[in-house]
Amino acid sequence: MRILIIILSLISAAFAVILSVLPVSNLAFIPAILALVLGLIGFYLSNKKNKPKHTIKLAFLLTIIALSISIYKAIFDTSEVGNTEQLELTEQQSEEEAIEVLEDLDIEDMEDMDLEDIDLEGVEFEDVDGEDIDL
């Protein structure tokens, strides 16, 4: 039981460190608190059985690092909203260009084309059973 709790504490602490360096560093608090609680339980069980506590100290160290990074990012990092006017202008220009391209297409030329003018050599057709066709 003690080994399982220590392993879960280490995994939670490592997961907290990974989340703390990502842009979603606020999510790192959940596994960090879990690692602290599991570490305290593991520390208590190790004291009770008089076993070594080196891995529990490692879990505490990783948790403290994760919490430090997450708290730093929560306090000092501010999310800045960029210039949305430039984005809107770019979107409007690309929409206008798409409309121009669509207007330049000659759909009437395709309507006047006969079926005999279409080259079907090299096109593979799939065999269809007569039972699959609804009439």
C-alpha positions in Angstrom: 0.0 0.0 0.0 2.8 2.4 0.9 4.6 1.7 -2.5 1.4 2.3 -4.4 0.8 5.6 -2.7 4.4 6.7 -3.3 4.2 5.8 -7.0 0.9 7.6 -7.4 2.4 10.6 -5.7 5.4 10.6 -8.0 3.2 10.3 -11.1 0.9 13.1 -9.9 3.9 15.3 -9.2 5.4 14.7 -12.6 2.1 15.4 -14.3 1.9 18.6 -12.4 5.3 19.7 -13.5 4.4 18.9 -17.1 1.1 20.9 -16.9 2.8 23.8 -15.2 5.1 24.5 -18.1 2.3 24.3 -20.7 0.1 27.3 -21.5 -2.7 25.7 -19.4 -0.7 26.0 -16.2 -3.7 26.6 -14.1 -4.6 23.0 -14.5 -1.4 22.0 -12.7 -2.9 22.8 -9.3 -5.1 19.7 -9.3 -2.4 17.1 -9.7 -0.1 19.1 -7.5 -2.5 19.1 -4.6 -3.2 15.4 -5.2 0.6 14.7 -5.1 0.9 16.6 -1.8 -1.9 14.7 -0.2 -0.6 11.3 -1.4 2.9 12.4 -0.3 1.7 13.2 3.2 0.0 9.8 3.4 3.1 8.0 2.1 5.3 10.0 4.6 3.0 9.0 7.4 3.1 5.3 6.4 6.9 5.4 6.0 7.3 6.9 9.4 5.0 4.2 10.9 6.9 1.3 9.3 10.3 3.0 9.7 11.1 2.9 5.9 13.2 5.3 3.8 11.6 8.5 2.7 13.8 9.5 -0.3 11.2 9.0 -3.0 8.6 10.9 -1.0 11.0 13.8 -0.7 11.4 13.7 -4.5 7.7 13.8 -5.0 7.5 16.8 -2.6 10.3 18.6 -4.6 8.6 18.0 -7.9 5.3 19.3 -6.5 6.9 22.4 -5.1 8.5 23.1 -8.4 5.2 22.7 -10.2 3.4 24.9 -7.8 6.1 27.6 -8.0 5.9 27.7 -11.8 2.1 27.7 -11.8 1.8 30.4 -9.3 4.5 32.5 -11.1 2.6 32.1 -14.4 -0.8 33.0 -12.7 0.6 36.2 -11.2 2.9 37.5 -13.8 1.7 36.3 -17.2 -1.1 38.4 -18.7 -2.9 37.3 -21.8 -2.9 40.1 -24.3 -5.5 40.4 -27.0 -3.9 41.2 -30.4 -5.1 43.7 -33.0 -8.4 42.3 -34.2 -8.9 45.0 -36.7 -6.1 43.7 -38.9 -7.5 40.1 -38.6 -10.9 41.4 -39.7 -9.4 43.2 -42.7 -7.5 40.1 -43.7 -10.6 38.0 -43.5 -12.7 40.5 -45.5 -10.0 40.7 -48.2 -9.8 36.9 -48.5 -13.6 36.8 -48.7 -13.6 39.4 -51.5 -10.9 37.5 -53.4 -12.9 34.3 -53.1 -16.0 36.0 -54.5 -14.0 37.3 -57.4 -12.6 33.9 -58.2 -16.1 32.4 -58.1 -17.5 35.1 -60.4 -14.7 34.5 -62.9 -15.6 30.8 -63.2 -17.5 30.1 -66.4 -20.2 27.7 -65.3 -22.1 28.3 -68.5 -19.3 26.7 -70.6 -19.7 23.5 -68.5 -23.5 23.5 -69.1 -23.0 23.6 -72.9 -20.6 20.7 -72.9 -21.9 17.4 -74.3 -21.4 14.1 -72.5 -19.6 12.9 -75.6 -16.9 15.5 -75.1 -15.9 14.1 -71.7 -12.9 11.8 -71.7 -13.6 8.8 -69.5 -10.5 6.8 -70.4 -8.4 5.9 -67.3 -11.4 6.3 -65.0 -12.2 3.2 -63.0 -15.8 2.4 -62.3 -17.1 0.4 -59.4 -19.3 -2.7 -60.1 -22.8 -2.2 -58.8 -25.3 -5.0 -58.3 -28.8 -4.4 -59.7 -30.3 -5.1 -56.3 -28.7 -2.1 -54.7 -30.4 0.4 -57.1 -33.8 1.7 -56.0 -36.1 2.4 -59.0 
